[in-house]
Amino acid sequence: MNMVDWDFAVTVGSRVAGPGPVVSTDEALAAVAELRDGADRSTPLVQEFTGLRTEAGTAPVLVVDRGGWIQANADGFAKILAPIVDRLVEKKGQPGAVAGAIGSRVTGAEVGLMLGFLGTKVLGQFDPFYAPHGRLLLVAPNIVHTEREIGADPTDFRLWVCLHEETHRVQFTANPWLGDHLLAQMDQVAGSIEPSALLDGLRRGAEAIRSGSGSIIDLVSTPEQKEVLDRVTGVMSLLEGHADVVMDGVGPTVIPSVEKIRKKFNQRRQGVGTLDKLLRRLLGLDAKMAQYRDGAGFVRHVVDKVGMDDFNAVWSGPETLPSKAEITDPDAWITRVL
């Protein structure tokens, strides 16, 4: 049984997103080569700055077009929702063939519209749910579009994006438990929502994303669900804040125009996605951008106070991750963990 016709979602999403900016074949090949090189260059820079270590080749780096990103995220959604599908079948049995096909196609169209919208925005994303160790996606058309839009030096901007996304790859590959922990939190939230309500929420969430009028966070109402969401918020704040600190720490040493890029990029960042784009859209966390800025503040405060080596205790396991409250009170985290 399929709650969502994922193939149809990918078809709709790819059509909505379109191919992106017009580039010549030579320009496209050059961009792909430069992004691959930027990812390779970023790995030792990130490892040296953070002190995190990961083996080479543990998670592939893929330079993709918009359709490739949409396909990857449809696959990720399908994995997250799989337990819900099993539960629905167990509870209600298989639906009639016609009714099931119509329902899944309608939902597929809605999800496809959502993916199509996001597929024009996201520059890169680490997919921690891809077996066995995740994969890093760099969306070449969107990177080229953005560098043109903000008037950035292409070589500098591409390396800047790679630094951010490579930080996410290092976070997860140096700490293999992290992806499993995040997926478990997602399963816990999804598993506590009635399947019929989740379907309705996906449809309403897709519309909310396009219109900016809300999210499916309204489905999460119990104290237990909100507790899980708070944990997810804390984790995502940490990951994004840590990546920002790495970008700002490493960037000036290898990217001549980094200050200009950061200033212009911040002006448009509200509409740009990174690692957690789908997660925070799906969970309604997009309205909480202040918490992501707080993540960088948390990392800077702890590193300034105890140093990077002691800060890295944050990666020891689920119990050492900061809570949502500790993100804005880093001294409380230091007291609890160190």
Disulfide bonds with the S-S distance in Angstrom:
none
